[in-house]
Amino acid sequence: MEETTTLTTRFKLPARIRNKRNTAADFEARMALADRIADLPGIETIERADDTVPSRIDVYLRREYSARVFKSRPARLFCSLDRDSVTVNGLDRWGRHQVLSCGWGTLVDELVCIHLPRDRKELDAVWSIVHRAYNSFFDSSEPEPGSIVLSTWDWPKYSRTSLQ
């Protein structure tokens, strides 16, 4: 009987070119990103057009998805799109490290603020970040964002000797 094993590859982003000029493909790449996010199953979008936040779209996991994944919690914020960036919730520690070290965005509390793509190549990189965050909501082995993660180095140390 043949067993299939899934090899998990390490998430690795290319370095983002900072001084690249915006082109006409800029708008197309941003719209393609918005379309890909809209095609994800189990989401709902809310447009924020009030004076405090100009033209921002919040993307939530639908209540039925949220209840199934987060044990009857209300709808959960997945990401927010505005004119400069996409803010993503739920990215794991390694994903956040890759985004920061490769120049794709900044960290705001537990959220990652990612620069919007300027061309098709950048679209694929930004989409891989967003899709990884989306998948992490459904990965039961990942700790919930915002939860405390303790290392084994933080555990108490006990001696095996009996000194009297």
C-alpha positions in Angstrom: 0.0 0.0 0.0 1.5 3.3 -1.0 1.4 6.2 1.4 1.5 9.8 0.2 3.2 12.3 2.4 2.7 16.0 2.1 5.9 18.0 2.2 5.5 21.4 3.7 7.7 23.9 2.1 9.1 26.9 4.0 7.4 30.2 3.1 10.0 32.4 1.4 9.3 35.8 -0.2 11.6 37.6 -2.8 13.0 40.9 -1.8 10.8 43.9 -2.8 12.4 46.5 -5.0 11.8 49.8 -3.2 12.7 52.3 -5.8 10.6 50.8 -8.6 8.4 53.3 -10.4 4.6 53.0 -10.6 3.3 52.1 -14.0 -0.1 51.7 -15.8 -0.1 48.1 -14.6 -0.3 49.4 -11.1 -4.1 49.7 -11.0 -4.6 46.4 -12.8 -2.5 44.5 -10.3 -4.4 46.1 -7.4 -7.8 45.2 -8.9 -6.6 41.7 -9.6 -5.7 41.4 -5.9 -9.1 42.7 -4.8 -10.7 40.1 -7.2 -8.7 37.3 -5.8 -9.6 38.2 -2.2 -13.3 38.5 -3.2 -13.2 35.0 -4.7 -12.1 33.4 -1.4 -14.9 31.2 0.1 -16.6 32.3 3.3 -15.9 36.0 3.3 -18.1 39.2 3.4 -17.0 42.7 2.7 -18.0 46.0 4.3 -17.0 49.3 2.7 -16.1 52.0 5.2 -16.8 55.4 3.7 -17.0 57.6 6.8 -14.9 60.6 7.5 -12.5 58.9 9.8 -11.3 56.2 7.4 -11.5 57.3 3.7 -12.4 54.5 1.3 -11.4 51.4 3.2 -12.9 47.9 2.6 -12.9 45.5 5.5 -13.1 41.8 4.7 -14.5 39.4 7.4 -14.9 35.7 7.6 -18.7 35.0 7.5 -20.4 34.2 10.7 -20.9 30.5 9.8 -17.2 30.1 8.9 -16.2 32.0 12.0 -18.4 29.9 14.3 -17.0 26.7 12.8 -13.4 27.8 13.1 -13.4 29.9 16.2 -16.1 28.1 18.3 -19.1 30.4 18.1 -17.2 33.7 18.0 -18.6 36.6 15.9 -17.4 37.4 12.4 -13.6 37.7 12.4 -11.7 40.5 10.6 -9.5 38.9 7.9 -8.0 42.0 6.1 -8.6 45.6 5.2 -7.9 47.2 1.9 -7.3 50.9 1.5 -5.6 53.1 -1.2 -2.0 52.4 0.0 -2.0 48.9 1.6 -3.7 45.8 2.6 -3.7 45.0 6.3 -3.8 41.3 7.0 -4.8 39.5 10.2 -3.8 35.9 11.0 -0.3 35.7 9.5 1.9 33.3 11.5 5.3 34.4 13.0 7.4 33.1 10.1 5.1 34.8 7.6 5.4 38.1 9.5 9.2 37.7 9.6 9.3 37.2 5.8 7.1 40.2 5.1 9.2 42.5 7.3 12.7 41.2 6.3 12.0 41.3 2.6 10.5 44.8 2.6 6.9 43.9 1.8 5.3 45.7 4.7 5.3 46.8 8.3 3.9 45.4 11.5 1.0 47.2 13.3 0.3 45.3 16.6 -0.5 41.7 15.4 -1.5 42.9 12.0 0.7 43.1 8.9 0.3 46.2 6.7 1.4 45.1 3.2 2.3 47.4 0.3 -0.1 47.0 -2.6 1.3 45.3 -5.8 2.7 47.4 -8.6 2.8 44.7 -11.3 2.0 41.0 -11.9 5.2 39.7 -10.2 4.4 41.6 -7.1 0.8 40.6 -7.3 1.9 36.9 -6.9 4.0 37.7 -3.9 1.3 39.8 -2.1 -1.3 37.1 -3.0 0.9 34.4 -1.4 1.0 36.5 1.8 -2.8 37.0 1.9 -3.5 33.4 1.0 -1.2 32.1 3.7 -3.0 34.3 6.3 -6.4 33.0 5.0 -5.2 29.4 5.3 -3.8 29.9 8.8 -7.4 30.6 10.0 -8.3 27.1 9.2 -5.1 25.4 10.4 -5.8 23.9 13.8 -2.1 23.4 14.6 -1.4 27.2 14.4 -1.9 29.2 17.6 -4.6 31.8 17.4 -3.3 35.3 16.5 -2.8 37.3 19.7 -2.4 34.3 21.9 0.6 33.8 24.1 3.2 31.3 22.7 5.5 29.8 25.3 8.8 28.4 24.4 10.2 25.3 26.2 12.9 27.7 27.5 10.2 29.4 29.6 9.2 26.2 31.4 10.3 25.7 35.0 13.6 23.9 35.5 13.6 21.0 38.0 16.7 19.2 39.2 16.8 15.4 39.2 19.1 15.2 42.2 17.9 14.9 45.7 20.1 17.2 47.7 19.5 16.9 51.5 
